[in-house]
Amino acid sequence: MKKIFAAVVLIYAAYHLVSFMNPPVYESKLEYHRVVQGDTLWFIAESYYGKQDKITNFNEWVYTVRKANGFHGKRHLQIGDIVVIPLQCRVRQ
């Protein structure tokens, strides 16, 4: 029983070591969102948050969307504006 447990632990450790040595590669994929009445940057960012493969803190994600669009300070969205959404998608290896 101890040998089986040790083998399982060894396989688990080896798997994670290989994953660590070969980190995932991401590429940027741009999507575009046309602002409609009632949209906020927070709402738009939230609706695209689950579409990317790279896990980030939600506040960091909102900041990334703001930065990609050059929003500084209290920029208000206007109906018809196009918001760039910079998704980070994993490259299949």
C-alpha positions as CSV (number, residue, x, y, z in Angstrom):
1,M,0.0,0.0,0.0
2,K,2.8,2.4,0.8
3,K,4.5,1.7,-2.5
4,I,1.3,2.5,-4.4
5,F,0.8,5.7,-2.4
6,A,4.5,6.7,-3.1
7,A,4.0,6.0,-6.8
8,V,0.9,8.1,-7.0
9,V,2.7,11.0,-5.2
10,L,5.7,10.6,-7.5
11,I,3.5,10.7,-10.7
12,Y,1.6,13.7,-9.3
13,A,4.8,15.6,-8.6
14,A,6.3,14.7,-12.0
15,Y,3.2,16.0,-13.8
16,H,3.3,19.3,-12.0
17,L,7.0,19.6,-12.6
18,V,6.6,19.1,-16.3
19,S,3.7,21.7,-16.3
20,F,5.9,24.2,-14.5
21,M,8.8,23.7,-16.9
22,N,6.4,24.1,-19.9
23,P,4.1,27.1,-18.9
24,P,1.1,27.8,-21.2
25,V,1.6,30.3,-24.0
26,Y,-1.1,32.9,-24.6
27,E,-1.9,35.1,-27.6
28,S,-4.0,38.2,-27.7
29,K,-7.3,38.0,-29.5
30,L,-9.2,41.2,-29.9
31,E,-13.0,41.4,-29.8
32,Y,-15.1,44.5,-30.2
33,H,-18.2,45.6,-28.3
34,R,-20.5,48.3,-29.5
35,V,-21.9,50.2,-26.5
36,V,-25.7,50.2,-26.1
37,Q,-27.8,52.2,-23.7
38,G,-27.1,51.1,-20.1
39,D,-23.7,49.6,-20.7
40,T,-20.9,50.4,-18.3
41,L,-17.3,49.5,-18.6
42,W,-17.7,47.2,-15.6
43,F,-20.6,45.4,-17.2
44,I,-18.8,45.0,-20.5
45,A,-15.7,43.7,-18.9
46,E,-17.8,41.3,-16.8
47,S,-19.5,39.9,-19.9
48,Y,-16.2,39.1,-21.6
49,Y,-14.3,37.9,-18.4
50,G,-15.1,34.2,-18.9
51,K,-14.2,34.2,-22.6
52,Q,-10.4,34.2,-22.0
53,D,-8.2,31.4,-20.9
54,K,-5.8,33.4,-18.8
55,I,-7.0,33.7,-15.2
56,T,-6.7,37.1,-13.7
57,N,-8.2,39.0,-10.9
58,F,-11.4,40.8,-12.0
59,N,-10.1,44.2,-11.0
60,E,-7.0,43.6,-13.1
61,W,-9.2,42.6,-16.0
62,V,-11.2,45.8,-15.8
63,Y,-7.9,47.8,-15.7
64,T,-6.7,45.9,-18.8
65,V,-9.8,46.8,-20.7
66,R,-9.6,50.4,-19.6
67,K,-5.9,50.5,-20.7
68,A,-6.6,48.9,-24.1
69,N,-9.1,51.6,-24.8
70,G,-7.1,54.5,-23.5
71,F,-9.7,55.4,-20.9
72,H,-8.2,57.7,-18.3
73,G,-10.0,59.3,-15.4
74,K,-13.8,59.3,-15.6
75,R,-14.3,58.8,-19.3
76,H,-18.0,58.1,-19.9
77,L,-19.1,55.7,-22.6
78,Q,-21.3,57.0,-25.4
79,I,-23.9,54.9,-27.2
80,G,-22.3,53.6,-30.4
81,D,-18.7,53.6,-29.0
82,I,-16.6,50.6,-29.9
83,V,-14.8,49.0,-26.9
84,V,-11.8,46.8,-27.6
85,I,-11.6,43.7,-25.6
86,P,-8.1,42.2,-25.4
87,L,-8.7,38.5,-24.6
88,Q,-5.8,36.3,-23.7
89,C,-6.3,32.8,-25.3
90,R,-4.1,29.8,-24.8
91,V,-2.2,28.7,-27.8
92,R,-2.7,25.0,-28.4
93,Q,0.6,23.2,-28.4
